[in-house]
Amino acid sequence: MLPVVLLAAGCQESDFDLDTFDSTSAEADIRYCRFLDPSMLKVEADTLLQVFSENIEVSVSIDADLTDITPYFVLNDGASIFMQGEDGEWNVPADGVSRDFSAGPLEYMVVSPNGKSHHLYTLGFNCKEVATDFHFEYSELKNSNPSARPNYYIWKEFDASGDYRFTWATGNAGYSMSRGSALPEDYPTSPCEGVNSGKGVKLTTCSTGPFGERLGMPIAAGNIFLGEFDVSNALIDACASTLFGVPFSSKPLKLRGYMSYKPALDFRGPDNKPVENMADSCDIYAVLYRNVDSKGQSIMLNGHDIMSSPNIVAMARIDDKLAAGTDGEWEYFEVGFDYETYGNNLNMDILKEYGYNLAFVASSSRGGAEFYGAVGSVLRLDEVEIVCDVVDDTEDVQVPSTQSDRKF
């Protein structure tokens, strides 16, 4: 099931005040990014791109000129957006200003109408196919409030030549809102030693403390995924806050890599009471799905439908035995993509035009969507790869005749 990351997730007692928190208050936020040239985008519906997180990632065509892109921004009423000037101050108006994004994401500062609230965003453009080998080597500390110390990690992937590829999504930004005083290592998603050398990523199931219990959400599973984490929606609908997948144009065949999992013993349910004869387990999976609905509108699957959507074409997921644990030791896994179960043909013409999204998700508690899990369960990942086939222009991948033949 979905690896849920609650906004108030944490390994310590929460200092978040539910009675005074206004989930609709967002005085210094980017609501949308707007682009006037749809031809530069992989998905033309993204000309008006709704913003869900502080790390804004836009997929553009291979021939897009990253040295000269002009983004426009829709902000909260009365807010202003700036970029840094030569003096290092955030005093240069940035809306509708052309910038060079060829070296990677650039930063923007949104200031509330009264000047008291500041929100730091990054905006990046990716003209390459999303990387299919994940190393988790590069993490950096971040805080959306530039006046505060950096207090959580984000992860970026680079190719062999050192070029930026994409930024991973996690729930760490949500945890920062409730436990801003916590150390970076206490967040649900943090760095760890890798399988051989270098670094991996560690996912930990954490208690949400009294705050989470009051909401009926006593645990939060550590996670990392391709997609976006919608912080603004986390208290309203935690499952909908995890938006999975990125545009993809290759046929995935296998999911493989290295994992280490050690479940904690105190397995509990959403009422925070022990559940007898149940044990925690992790989850690692990848999903290929059609990224438009029946009306032709762009969609992203979320925690509600990532396992059940009729748009799913194929899935690869580790089995129950491996998910139950490796006694904390590194173990290699490899699982093929199942194209037969879901009843949808893979249309190669649509695939070449980025008409499908690829999601990769890992969670330290498989039952996190229903708030079942054990605080202290730890999943480590390293050197993960999605093996892909060369797209064949001449034929589609067909499902058996006993399956329904949806038109995708």
C-alpha positions as CSV (number, residue, x, y, z in Angstrom):
1,M,0.0,0.0,0.0
2,L,0.9,3.7,-0.2
3,P,3.8,4.8,2.0
4,V,2.1,7.7,3.7
5,V,4.1,10.6,5.0
6,L,2.0,12.8,7.3
7,L,2.6,16.5,7.5
8,A,3.3,16.2,11.2
9,A,5.4,13.1,10.8
10,G,8.2,12.8,13.3
11,C,10.3,10.5,15.5
12,Q,9.8,12.8,18.6
13,E,7.0,14.5,20.4
14,S,5.3,17.0,18.1
15,D,5.5,20.7,19.0
16,F,2.9,21.6,16.4
17,D,-0.3,23.3,17.7
18,L,-3.3,21.9,16.0
19,D,-5.6,24.5,17.6
20,T,-3.8,27.5,16.2
21,F,-2.8,26.0,12.8
22,D,-4.7,27.3,9.8
23,S,-4.2,24.9,6.9
24,T,-5.5,27.4,4.4
25,S,-3.0,30.2,5.4
26,A,-0.3,30.5,2.7
27,E,0.7,34.1,2.4
28,A,3.9,33.6,0.5
29,D,3.3,30.8,-2.0
30,I,3.6,30.1,-5.7
31,R,0.2,28.7,-6.9
32,Y,1.1,28.2,-10.5
33,C,3.9,28.6,-13.0
34,R,2.9,29.7,-16.5
35,F,4.7,29.3,-19.8
36,L,3.8,31.0,-23.1
37,D,5.5,28.5,-25.4
38,P,3.7,25.0,-25.2
39,S,6.1,23.6,-27.8
40,M,9.0,23.5,-25.4
41,L,7.1,21.2,-22.9
42,K,6.9,17.4,-23.0
43,V,3.3,17.7,-21.8
44,E,1.5,20.7,-23.2
45,A,-1.0,20.8,-20.4
46,D,1.9,22.0,-18.2
47,T,1.7,25.5,-19.8
48,L,-0.2,26.3,-16.6
49,L,1.5,24.2,-14.0
50,Q,0.1,23.9,-10.5
51,V,2.8,24.0,-7.8
52,F,2.6,21.5,-5.0
53,S,6.1,21.7,-3.5
54,E,9.1,23.9,-3.0
55,N,11.1,22.0,-5.6
56,I,9.4,22.7,-9.0
57,E,10.4,20.4,-11.8
58,V,9.3,20.9,-15.4
59,S,9.8,18.4,-18.1
60,V,10.7,20.0,-21.4
61,S,11.4,18.8,-24.9
62,I,14.9,17.6,-25.9
63,D,15.5,20.7,-28.1
64,A,14.3,23.3,-25.6
65,D,16.7,26.2,-25.0
66,L,17.4,26.1,-21.3
67,T,19.5,29.2,-21.6
68,D,16.5,31.4,-22.2
69,I,13.3,30.4,-20.4
70,T,10.8,33.0,-19.2
71,P,8.5,31.7,-16.4
72,Y,5.5,33.6,-15.1
73,F,4.1,33.0,-11.6
74,V,0.6,33.1,-10.0
75,L,1.1,34.0,-6.4
76,N,-1.1,34.6,-3.4
77,D,-3.0,37.9,-3.6
78,G,-0.6,40.7,-2.9
79,A,2.6,38.5,-2.7
80,S,5.7,39.3,-4.6
81,I,8.5,37.2,-6.1
82,F,12.2,38.0,-6.3
83,M,15.5,36.6,-7.4
84,Q,18.9,37.5,-5.9
85,G,20.7,40.6,-7.2
86,E,24.5,40.9,-7.6
87,D,24.7,42.1,-4.0
88,G,23.2,38.8,-2.8
89,E,19.9,40.4,-1.7
90,W,16.5,39.2,-2.8
91,N,15.5,42.5,-4.3
92,V,15.2,41.8,-8.1
93,P,11.6,41.3,-9.4
94,A,11.4,37.9,-11.0
95,D,8.0,37.5,-12.6
96,G,8.3,37.2,-16.4
97,V,12.1,37.5,-16.4
98,S,14.1,35.3,-18.7
99,R,16.8,33.3,-17.0
100,D,19.5,30.7,-17.9
101,F,18.5,27.3,-16.4
102,S,21.1,25.2,-18.3
103,A,23.3,24.7,-15.2
104,G,20.3,23.4,-13.1
105,P,17.5,24.7,-10.9
106,L,17.4,28.4,-9.8
107,E,16.0,29.9,-6.6
108,Y,13.1,32.3,-6.1
109,M,11.9,34.1,-3.0
110,V,8.2,34.8,-2.4
111,V,7.4,37.5,0.1
112,S,4.0,38.0,1.7
113,P,2.1,41.3,1.3
114,N,3.2,42.5,4.8
115,G,6.8,41.4,4.2
116,K,6.9,39.2,7.2
117,S,6.7,35.8,5.5
118,H,9.3,34.5,3.1
119,H,9.2,31.2,1.1
120,L,12.1,29.9,-0.9
121,Y,11.5,27.8,-4.1
122,T,13.7,26.2,-6.7
123,L,12.6,25.9,-10.3
124,G,14.3,23.5,-12.7
125,F,13.9,22.3,-16.2
126,N,14.7,18.8,-17.4
127,C,15.1,18.1,-21.1
128,K,16.5,14.6,-20.7
129,E,14.7,11.4,-20.1
130,V,14.3,10.8,-16.4
131,A,17.2,8.8,-15.1
132,T,16.5,5.1,-14.6
133,D,19.5,4.3,-12.3
134,F,19.2,5.8,-8.9
135,H,22.3,6.2,-6.7
136,F,21.1,8.4,-3.8
137,E,24.6,9.8,-3.6
138,Y,23.8,13.5,-3.5
139,S,21.8,15.0,-0.7
140,E,21.8,18.6,0.6
141,L,20.3,20.4,3.5
142,K,17.3,22.7,2.9
143,N,14.8,24.9,4.6
144,S,12.1,26.8,2.8
145,N,12.6,29.7,5.3
146,P,15.9,31.3,4.5
147,S,16.1,33.0,7.9
148,A,16.1,29.6,9.7
149,R,18.8,26.9,9.7
150,P,18.6,24.2,7.1
151,N,16.9,21.3,8.8
152,Y,16.0,18.5,6.4
153,Y,17.6,16.7,3.4
154,I,16.6,16.6,-0.2
155,W,18.1,14.3,-2.8
156,K,19.2,15.1,-6.4
157,E,20.3,12.7,-9.1
158,F,23.1,13.5,-11.6
159,D,24.3,11.5,-14.7
160,A,27.8,10.2,-15.3
161,S,28.9,13.5,-16.8
162,G,27.7,15.4,-13.7
163,D,24.6,17.0,-15.3
164,Y,21.6,17.5,-13.1
165,R,18.7,15.1,-13.8
166,F,15.9,15.5,-11.2
167,T,15.1,16.0,-7.5
168,W,13.5,13.2,-5.5
169,A,10.2,13.8,-3.6
170,T,9.9,13.0,0.1
171,G,7.7,14.0,3.1
172,N,10.6,15.8,4.8
173,A,9.2,19.3,4.0
174,G,5.9,18.4,5.8
175,Y,7.8,17.2,8.8
176,S,9.7,20.5,8.9
177,M,6.4,22.3,9.5
178,S,5.7,20.4,12.6
179,R,9.1,19.7,14.0
180,G,11.3,22.5,12.8
181,S,13.6,22.1,15.8
182,A,14.5,18.5,14.9
183,L,17.9,17.5,13.6
184,P,18.1,16.4,10.0
185,E,19.0,12.9,11.0
186,D,15.7,12.6,12.9
187,Y,13.6,13.1,9.8
188,P,11.7,10.1,8.2
189,T,14.0,10.3,5.2
190,S,17.8,10.7,5.7
191,P,21.2,9.6,4.2
192,C,22.9,6.4,5.2
193,E,26.0,4.4,4.2
194,G,25.5,2.6,0.8
195,V,25.7,-1.0,0.0
196,N,29.4,-1.0,-1.1
197,S,30.7,2.5,-0.8
198,G,29.2,6.0,-0.9
199,K,25.8,6.8,0.3
200,G,22.3,5.3,0.2
201,V,18.9,6.6,1.6
202,K,17.3,5.5,4.9
203,L,13.5,5.5,5.4
204,T,12.2,5.3,9.0
205,T,8.7,4.8,10.3
206,C,8.2,7.5,12.9
207,S,5.6,8.4,15.5
208,T,3.7,11.6,14.9
209,G,3.3,12.2,18.6
210,P,0.2,13.6,20.3
211,F,-0.6,15.8,17.3
212,G,-0.9,12.8,15.0
213,E,-2.9,10.7,17.5
214,R,-5.4,13.5,17.7
215,L,-5.9,13.3,14.0
216,G,-6.1,9.4,14.0
217,M,-2.7,9.3,12.2
218,P,-0.3,8.0,14.8
219,I,2.5,6.9,12.5
220,A,4.2,8.2,9.4
221,A,6.3,6.0,7.1
222,G,9.5,7.3,5.7
223,N,9.4,7.4,1.9
224,I,11.1,8.5,-1.3
225,F,9.5,8.7,-4.7
226,L,9.4,10.1,-8.2
227,G,6.8,12.9,-8.2
228,E,5.7,15.6,-5.9
229,F,4.7,16.0,-2.2
230,D,1.8,18.5,-1.8
231,V,2.5,19.9,1.7
232,S,-0.6,22.1,1.6
233,N,-2.9,19.1,1.3
234,A,-1.3,16.9,3.9
235,L,-3.5,17.7,6.8
236,I,-6.7,17.7,4.6
237,D,-6.0,14.4,2.8
238,A,-2.7,12.7,3.5
239,C,-3.1,10.2,0.7
240,A,-3.7,12.9,-1.9
241,S,-0.6,14.8,-0.9
242,T,1.7,12.2,-2.5
243,L,1.6,12.7,-6.2
244,F,3.4,9.9,-8.1
245,G,5.2,9.7,-11.4
246,V,7.0,11.7,-14.1
247,P,6.6,11.7,-17.9
248,F,8.4,8.7,-19.5
249,S,9.0,7.4,-23.0
250,S,10.7,4.0,-22.6
251,K,9.2,0.6,-21.9
252,P,10.3,-0.6,-18.4
253,L,11.1,-4.3,-18.0
254,K,12.6,-4.8,-14.6
255,L,13.1,-3.1,-11.2
256,R,16.3,-4.1,-9.4
257,G,18.6,-2.8,-6.7
258,Y,19.8,-3.3,-3.2
259,M,17.7,-3.0,0.0
260,S,18.1,-3.6,3.7
261,Y,15.0,-3.9,5.9
262,K,14.6,-4.4,9.6
263,P,11.0,-4.1,10.9
264,A,10.4,-2.9,14.4
265,L,8.3,-5.2,16.7
266,D,5.6,-3.0,18.1
267,F,3.1,-3.1,15.3
268,R,0.1,-0.8,15.8
269,G,-3.0,0.3,14.0
270,P,-4.6,3.7,13.4
271,D,-5.9,3.8,17.0
272,N,-2.3,3.5,18.1
273,K,-3.0,0.2,19.9
274,P,-1.0,-3.0,19.4
275,V,-2.3,-5.4,16.7
276,E,-1.7,-9.0,17.6
277,N,-0.2,-11.5,15.1
278,M,0.8,-8.7,12.6
279,A,4.2,-7.6,11.6
280,D,5.5,-4.6,9.7
281,S,6.8,-4.9,6.1
282,C,8.3,-2.4,3.6
283,D,7.3,-1.6,0.1
284,I,9.3,-1.0,-3.1
285,Y,7.5,-0.7,-6.4
286,A,7.3,1.0,-9.8
287,V,4.2,1.8,-11.9
288,L,3.7,2.8,-15.5
289,Y,0.4,4.5,-16.1
290,R,-1.4,6.6,-18.7
291,N,-1.1,10.3,-17.7
292,V,-4.4,11.6,-19.0
293,D,-8.0,10.8,-18.0
294,S,-11.0,10.0,-20.2
295,K,-11.5,13.7,-20.9
296,G,-7.9,14.2,-22.0
297,Q,-6.9,16.1,-18.8
298,S,-3.4,15.5,-17.3
299,I,-3.4,13.4,-14.1
300,M,-1.0,12.2,-11.5
301,L,-1.9,9.1,-9.5
302,N,-1.7,9.5,-5.7
303,G,-2.0,7.5,-2.5
304,H,-5.6,6.7,-3.2
305,D,-5.3,5.1,-6.6
306,I,-1.6,4.2,-7.2
307,M,-2.5,0.5,-6.8
308,S,-6.0,0.6,-8.3
309,S,-6.3,3.1,-11.0
310,P,-7.7,2.0,-14.4
311,N,-4.9,3.9,-16.0
312,I,-2.2,1.5,-14.8
313,V,-0.5,-0.4,-17.6
314,A,2.3,-2.3,-15.7
315,M,3.7,-2.7,-12.2
316,A,6.8,-4.2,-10.6
317,R,6.7,-4.8,-6.9
318,I,8.9,-6.8,-4.4
319,D,7.3,-9.9,-3.0
320,D,6.0,-10.4,0.5
321,K,8.9,-12.4,1.7
322,L,11.5,-9.8,0.8
323,A,9.2,-7.0,2.1
324,A,9.1,-8.8,5.5
325,G,12.7,-8.1,6.1
326,T,16.4,-8.9,5.5
327,D,17.4,-8.8,9.2
328,G,19.0,-5.4,8.5
329,E,21.4,-6.9,5.9
330,W,21.8,-5.7,2.3
331,E,20.1,-7.9,-0.2
332,Y,19.8,-7.7,-4.0
333,F,16.3,-7.7,-5.5
334,E,15.0,-8.0,-9.0
335,V,11.4,-8.1,-10.2
336,G,9.8,-7.9,-13.7
337,F,7.1,-5.5,-14.8
338,D,3.7,-7.2,-15.1
339,Y,1.9,-6.1,-18.3
340,E,-0.8,-8.7,-18.1
341,T,-2.8,-8.1,-15.0
342,Y,-4.1,-4.6,-15.7
343,G,-5.8,-5.1,-19.0
344,N,-4.3,-2.1,-20.9
345,N,-2.2,-2.1,-24.1
346,L,1.0,-0.1,-24.1
347,N,0.7,2.1,-27.2
348,M,4.2,2.8,-28.5
349,D,3.2,6.0,-30.3
350,I,1.8,7.4,-27.1
351,L,4.8,6.3,-25.2
352,K,7.2,8.1,-27.5
353,E,5.2,11.3,-26.9
354,Y,5.4,11.0,-23.1
355,G,1.8,9.9,-22.7
356,Y,2.7,7.7,-19.8
357,N,4.1,8.4,-16.4
358,L,6.6,6.3,-14.5
359,A,6.3,6.1,-10.7
360,F,8.9,4.7,-8.3
361,V,8.0,4.5,-4.6
362,A,9.7,3.1,-1.5
363,S,8.3,3.1,2.0
364,S,9.4,1.8,5.4
365,S,5.8,0.6,6.2
366,R,3.6,-1.1,3.5
367,G,0.5,-0.4,5.5
368,G,1.2,3.2,6.0
369,A,-1.8,4.4,4.0
370,E,-4.1,3.0,6.7
371,F,-1.6,4.0,9.5
372,Y,-0.6,0.5,10.2
373,G,3.1,0.0,11.1
374,A,5.8,-0.1,13.7
375,V,7.7,2.9,14.8
376,G,11.4,2.3,14.2
377,S,11.1,0.1,11.1
378,V,14.0,1.0,8.8
379,L,14.4,0.5,5.1
380,R,17.6,1.3,3.3
381,L,18.0,1.6,-0.5
382,D,20.9,1.9,-2.8
383,E,21.9,1.4,-6.5
384,V,18.3,1.0,-7.7
385,E,17.7,0.6,-11.5
386,I,14.7,0.4,-13.8
387,V,15.8,-1.6,-16.8
388,C,14.1,-0.5,-20.0
389,D,13.7,-1.9,-23.5
390,V,14.3,0.1,-26.7
391,V,10.9,1.3,-28.0
392,D,9.8,-0.7,-31.0
393,D,8.0,1.6,-33.5
394,T,6.2,-1.3,-35.3
395,E,4.0,-2.9,-32.7
396,D,2.3,-2.4,-29.4
397,V,2.5,-4.5,-26.3
398,Q,-0.7,-6.6,-26.2
399,V,-2.4,-8.1,-23.2
400,P,-4.0,-11.6,-23.4
401,S,-7.5,-11.7,-25.1
402,T,-9.1,-12.5,-21.7
403,Q,-8.2,-9.1,-20.4
404,S,-10.3,-6.0,-21.2
405,D,-9.1,-3.9,-24.1
406,R,-9.2,-0.3,-22.9
407,K,-8.3,2.3,-25.4
408,F,-5.3,4.2,-24.2
